[in-house]
Amino acid sequence: MAIQWFPGHMTRAKRQIQEKLKLIDIAIELLDARVPISSRNPMVDEILLGKPRLIILNKSDLADPRMNEQWKQYFEHEGHTCAIVDSNTGTGVQSISTLAKEILKEKIDKQIAKGMRPRAIRSLIVGIPNVGKSTLINRLAGRSVAITGDKPGVTKGQQWIKAGADFELLDTPGILWPKFEDQMVGYRLAITGAIREQILNLDDIGYYAMKMLCQRYWTTLAERYELSEPPADCEDNMEIVRIMEEVGRKRGCLMSGGRVDLEKASSIILRDLRAGKLGRITLEAPYDDMPVREVE
Ligand SMILES: Nc1nc2c(ncn2[C@@H]2O[C@H](COP(=O)(O)OP(=O)(O)OP(=O)(O)O)[C@@H](O)[C@H]2O)c(=O)[nH]1
């Protein structure tokens, strides 16, 4: 499901998640490893009310491996536990229950000290649409689970899904919303395919993607489209448009009079980027726009 924004989403989502918090020991916050900040709800701390939390960098297979490590370190520096995961193939998924146990160690130890047998850890997956919540639930469950849409105010019929002997998760994930008001966030989510393209102007999404690629992944870009001359200045709009036109010409996106159809060129760039034809790409860096080194 691509994101569509309706007023009231945020408050309803917050209420639905907070109703579930009393049922769980730990929240699993899913982020898209390619855009960890843009795919994050800026109010998540407030929403989760101090619940223990594990941060997952999902879709890590599509993101720049070096940046995955940098982001992990960033979140650890912020005091969180963070795992790098690919829910599609299951890489990193097995570490989730172990990390949850580590986070809840004190609580578990207390139960043991009282002579109690620790009960299964109960968790809730939260994240914005399309970040991979259902895919991760199915992975953890080891089978395909019918994931139902959330209904306002209904927590009674919750199903617990067993994921191993001592780990359980709620079948209905918590839906968070990104910070739509920030245009940068919108573009980054549109580039990764989380937001419907129609909401924003395709030329603009393509332009923004191209700017990021020029700044951070010029070698890959130049190889893919056989580009000769890097932009003299990535902040110069005309230089970015020049590169887009070059890609358009190379791919035959021409209109009458020989002008380059920038919309078509944008479509090609975005399609290639999302299909991984430009390699593993991360669109944002910790402590913002720190230059990203090329993946060898
Ligand atoms: N490459 C890759 N694709 C993934 C990964 N996790 C999920 N996907 C894909 O991302 C898309 C969205 O995944 P879902 O599990 O439906 O995401 P969701 O968060 O449940 O989405 P909503 O139902 O819209 O809230 C699907 O096409 C998945 O196959 C991953 O780790 N790697």
The ligand as a MOL file (V3000), in Angstrom:
LIG
                    3D

  0  0  0     0  0            999 V3000
M  V30 BEGIN CTAB
M  V30 COUNTS 32 34 0 0 0
M  V30 BEGIN ATOM
M  V30 1 N 13.8720 -5.8650 -0.9120 0
M  V30 2 C 13.1080 -5.9280 0.1760 0
M  V30 3 N 11.7820 -5.7710 0.0410 0
M  V30 4 C 11.0310 -5.8470 1.1540 0
M  V30 5 C 11.5680 -6.0870 2.4380 0
M  V30 6 N 10.5510 -6.0940 3.3330 0
M  V30 7 C 9.4300 -5.8790 2.6370 0
M  V30 8 N 9.6980 -5.7270 1.3210 0
M  V30 9 C 8.7600 -5.4330 0.2380 0
M  V30 10 O 8.1540 -4.1700 0.5160 0
M  V30 11 C 6.8010 -4.1670 0.0780 0
M  V30 12 C 5.9070 -3.7570 1.2390 0
M  V30 13 O 5.9540 -4.7680 2.2390 0
M  V30 14 P 4.7640 -5.0180 3.2830 0
M  V30 15 O 5.1920 -6.0910 4.1970 0
M  V30 16 O 3.4790 -5.1690 2.5500 0
M  V30 17 O 4.7620 -3.6130 4.0110 0
M  V30 18 P 3.7630 -3.1070 5.1540 0
M  V30 19 O 4.5450 -2.2180 6.0410 0
M  V30 20 O 3.0440 -4.2560 5.7940 0
M  V30 21 O 2.7740 -2.2570 4.2730 0
M  V30 22 P 1.2940 -1.7160 4.5930 0
M  V30 23 O 0.3770 -2.8960 4.5590 0
M  V30 24 O 1.0720 -0.7510 3.4670 0
M  V30 25 O 1.3270 -0.9990 5.9070 0
M  V30 26 C 6.5250 -5.5740 -0.4540 0
M  V30 27 O 6.6700 -5.5240 -1.8480 0
M  V30 28 C 7.6240 -6.4210 0.1700 0
M  V30 29 O 7.9640 -7.5390 -0.5990 0
M  V30 30 C 12.9990 -6.2440 2.5360 0
M  V30 31 O 13.5920 -6.4170 3.6150 0
M  V30 32 N 13.6930 -6.1670 1.3630 0
M  V30 END ATOM
M  V30 BEGIN BOND
M  V30 1 1 1 2
M  V30 2 2 2 3
M  V30 3 1 2 32
M  V30 4 1 3 4
M  V30 5 2 4 5
M  V30 6 1 4 8
M  V30 7 1 5 6
M  V30 8 1 5 30
M  V30 9 2 6 7
M  V30 10 1 7 8
M  V30 11 1 8 9
M  V30 12 1 9 10
M  V30 13 1 9 28
M  V30 14 1 10 11
M  V30 15 1 11 12
M  V30 16 1 11 26
M  V30 17 1 12 13
M  V30 18 1 13 14
M  V30 19 2 14 15
M  V30 20 1 14 16
M  V30 21 1 14 17
M  V30 22 1 17 18
M  V30 23 2 18 19
M  V30 24 1 18 20
M  V30 25 1 18 21
M  V30 26 1 21 22
M  V30 27 2 22 23
M  V30 28 1 22 24
M  V30 29 1 22 25
M  V30 30 1 26 27
M  V30 31 1 26 28
M  V30 32 1 28 29
M  V30 33 2 30 31
M  V30 34 1 30 32
M  V30 END BOND
M  V30 END CTAB
M  END
